[in-house]
């Protein structure tokens, strides 16, 4: 029942990619022919060095502020630092199904769900904040 999304039509024009991001230059990653390492779709090797930020989508790593004077955004600062260190993979979890001790997942957009309705009444603000984070990640 979202009049902003239902019955929308339009035209999409696709153009060749001209940027520097490897995934768009070489394609998605996949197992190599011998299943011993990962490559991009075009066969170029993919080096997997990752970091897990379990709370990367939540208030613990704020998008619009930081508790570390080196960064104006805790989230962006952590991403940028990991890139400087050579990381190629970032892993996180929304914890949207978590309500430990009555403390549901939340970020600057609020809790993941309205009125405690897990998977019933989503709060768009929470998910839009995650969209901002994914957009920042994708730009790197």
N, C-alpha and C positions, 0 to 999 in steps of 0.2 A: 504493500500500500504506500509506496514511496513515489509521489508524483514527480519528484526530481529525477528518478531513475526509470520508472516504468514507461514503456512505449516510446523511448527515445530513438531517433534515427539520425543518420548523418553519413558523411563520407570521410574515409581515411585515405590519405595519400602517403605511400611508403617511398622513402628515398634511401639510397645507399648510405651506410655508416661511414663517417670520415674521422671519427674520434680516435682516442688512444687506448680505450679499455679493451683488454685482451679478450674478454668473453665475446665482445662484438666483432673483433677482428678475426678470431680463430674458432668461434663456436663454443658450445657447451662442453663441459668435461665428460669424459667417459673412460672406462677401463681400456688399457692398451690391448693390443692383439694377444699378448701372452698373459694378460690379467695380472701383471706384476707392478704396474704403476698407472698413473692417470695421464691422459693426454687431452688436449682440446680436440674438437671434432676434426680439425684438419691435420691431426697427428703431432702437433707441437707438444712436447712434454709440459705437464702442469706440475709445479712444485707446491705441495700442500704443507704449509706451515700455518697453523691456526691458533686461535685463542678463543676460549669459551667465556662468555659473559652471561651467566645465567640470568642476571637481572638487567640485561642490556636494553630491554624494552620497558622497564619499570622505573619508578621514581628514584631508585637507588643510583641510577646513572641519568641524571637530569639532562634534558635536551636544551633547556633555556638558561641554565645557570650551573654553577660548579661550586663544590666545597674545596677545590684545589685552586690556589691562586694562579697556577700556570695556565689554566684553561677558563674561557668564558662559558663553555659548554662542557660538562663532564663527559657526555656521550661523544661529542666531536673530538674532544681532547684524547679520549681513549682510542678512538678509531685512528686518528692521525698518528698517535704514538706507536700503535701496532704496525701501521704502514711503514713508519720510519725504521722499525725493527725488522721489516721484511715479511710480515705476515701476509698471507694470501687468502686466508679463510677466517671468517668470523662466525661464531655460533652463539645463538641466544634462544631463549624460551619466553613466551608471553606469561606463563603461569596463570593464564586466564581461567583455568579450572581449579585454582587454588583458593582456599579461604581459611588458611591456617589461623587459628585463634581469632576468628572473626576479622581478619585483616586481608581483604581481597586484593588481588593484583590491581595496581593503579599507576598512573603516570600523570604528567601535567594535564592530560585530558580527562582525568578523573578515574573512577573504577572501570574495570572492563565491562561490568554488567550493571544495569540499573536495578534497583530494588532487590538485589541479591538473586535475581533470576538467571542463574547460570545457563548459558546457551539458549536463553529465551528472550531476554530483553537487553540486547547489547547497547552499550554506550558508544555512539559514533566518535566522541571526542578521544577516547582511549585509543581506538584503532586509527584515527587520523594522526595522532601523535606518533604511532608506530610507522605510519606511512611516511611521515617526515624523516624519521630515522632511516628507513629503507632507502628513501630518495638520497639522503646524504651518503649512505654506504655505496649505492649504485654510482654516485658521481665520482667515487674514488677508484 
